[in-house]
Amino acid sequence: MNCIAANAKSGSSPLILKQKTMEILKFKTTIQSDADLQKITPLLNKEESFHQWKLDTSTPENILNISTNDPDPQVVINLLKTAGFQAELIQVFGAGGAGL
C-alpha cells in the first residue's frame, strides 16, 4: 500500500456568503495497514470540515494530509485517538489546499 486518497464531501451549497480558505494539515501517524485504513476511513470521511485526505504509508512516518477549511489539528488528533491511533502535527500548508 502506497498512497490512498479520498474526497470526504462532494457537492456544494448554491449560496456561499463567506468562503473559508483551505489549508493542508500534515501529520505523522501510527496508521500502518489496510485494516487500520478501514478503521479510519469512515471517521475521516464523516468529518464535515475535511475536504480531502490522503494517507501515504510508503514512508516510515505514515503521513496523513488533510485539506480542511477549519485547520484545528486537535480535531484530527482526537479523531484518530478514538480509533486507537496517534497523530502528531508536523506541518501546515497555507491557503488553497491544492496539491494534496
C-alpha positions in Angstrom: 0.0 0.0 0.0 1.5 3.3 -1.0 -1.0 6.1 -1.2 -4.7 6.4 -0.5 -6.8 9.5 -1.2 -10.5 10.2 -0.7 -12.8 13.1 -1.1 -14.6 13.5 2.2 -17.5 15.5 0.8 -18.9 16.3 -2.6 -21.4 18.8 -3.7 -21.8 22.4 -2.6 -24.3 24.9 -1.3 -25.9 27.0 -4.0 -25.3 30.2 -1.9 -22.0 30.9 -0.4 -21.9 34.0 1.8 -18.3 33.6 3.0 -15.8 31.1 1.8 -13.1 30.0 4.2 -9.6 29.3 2.9 -8.4 25.7 2.7 -5.3 24.7 4.5 -3.5 21.4 4.5 -2.5 19.8 7.8 0.3 17.2 7.6 0.5 14.5 10.4 2.9 11.7 11.3 0.7 8.8 12.3 0.7 5.2 13.6 -1.7 4.1 10.8 0.1 1.2 9.0 -2.1 -1.4 7.5 -5.1 -1.9 5.3 -7.1 -2.9 8.4 -6.0 0.4 10.0 -7.1 2.3 6.9 -10.5 0.6 7.1 -10.9 1.8 10.7 -10.1 5.4 10.0 -11.8 5.9 6.6 -15.3 6.3 7.8 -14.2 8.6 10.6 -12.3 10.9 8.2 -15.0 10.8 5.6 -17.6 11.7 8.2 -15.8 14.9 9.4 -17.6 17.8 7.6 -14.7 20.2 7.8 -12.3 17.8 5.8 -12.4 18.5 2.1 -10.0 15.8 1.1 -7.4 13.5 2.8 -4.5 11.3 1.7 -2.5 8.7 3.6 1.0 7.8 2.5 2.3 4.6 4.1 5.3 4.4 1.8 7.3 6.4 4.4 8.1 5.4 8.0 6.1 8.3 9.3 2.8 7.1 7.6 1.9 10.7 6.6 -1.7 11.8 6.7 -2.5 15.0 4.8 -5.9 16.7 5.3 -7.3 19.6 3.3 -9.7 21.5 5.5 -11.4 24.8 5.9 -11.2 24.5 9.7 -7.5 23.9 10.4 -7.6 22.7 14.1 -5.0 19.9 14.4 -6.6 18.8 17.7 -9.7 17.6 15.8 -7.6 15.2 13.7 -5.6 14.1 16.7 -8.7 13.4 18.8 -10.5 11.6 15.9 -7.6 9.2 15.3 -7.2 8.7 19.0 -10.8 7.4 19.2 -9.8 4.7 16.7 -6.7 3.8 18.6 -4.1 5.7 16.6 -1.7 8.5 17.4 -1.1 11.6 15.2 1.5 14.4 15.5 1.2 17.6 13.5 4.3 18.1 11.5 3.4 20.9 9.0 0.6 23.3 8.0 0.4 24.5 4.4 -1.3 27.8 3.8 -4.1 29.0 1.6 -5.5 26.9 -1.2 -5.4 23.2 -0.1 -4.5 22.3 -3.7 -1.9 19.7 -4.4 -2.9 17.3 -1.7 
